[in-house]
Amino acid sequence: MSERIYDLHCHSTASDGVLSPTELVQRAVEKGVNVLAICDHDSIVGLDEARAESHKQGIQLINGVEISTIWTGQGGNRGVHIVGLDFDQNSLEMTALLAQQAELRLQRAIQIGEKLELLGIPDAYQGAKALASGEVTRAHYARFLVQIGKVSNDTQAFKRYLSAGKPAYVKADWVDIATAIKVIHQAGGLAVLAHPLRYNMTNSWIKKLVMDFAQWQGDGIEVAGCGQLPNQRQLVARWAVEYNLLASVGSDFHFPCAWIELGKSLTLPDNVMPIWAKFA
């Protein structure tokens, strides 16, 4: 029997991915993934569609969401993503939190559009919204800026306009990490610290984040992701062991490209406990 392939972090058009939930499940099957979690940003609206397709395709779908949070770390407040896995999507606590986050996202998106208007880019919110199937995110603004020829690619859009400190950036007062963990647990799920090495902090500050996450009763950490160097994976695995955290895996797939793919290179080191051992 072939080894099961897990991918517990990817995105659909319900947030800033380019594939619909149905297409995402179909691509996962093509890439040999057996267990998939779609973790859209502060949204679970794609889960029902994905589950219907997963039944057709014979793939296991795990309920997932990626919650935007704030952590007071190196240099002040930092945006940190917490993945919720294997929770009850009808949980009242989860529904309330995601509604709150959706309102924050809407107001932020409108304000970004207003800033771009002041920079001489009219109708940016409408343009970004036309590219979104669900919530409007900075990724949709980046695609709009590429579409109208202001930049040549999404990365350039973030560097010129949308990243922290740039003229169209708008910070959001997301929920704190401890609250996100609490709500995930109230919904019967597992809380995972997403892509810990991608927060543009020194390793000592990232380790402090991991320590805080564990103290707040977080359950797991993404140990394996696409594009990692072997020493990076081993470093996160050591933190998982040190802080008694379960090990998760996730491509963080948003769109087809050469370096990030569903199920690609998501093998865990032998010294960690896989998070799926705790799935209900």
Disulfide bonds with the S-S distance in Angstrom:
none
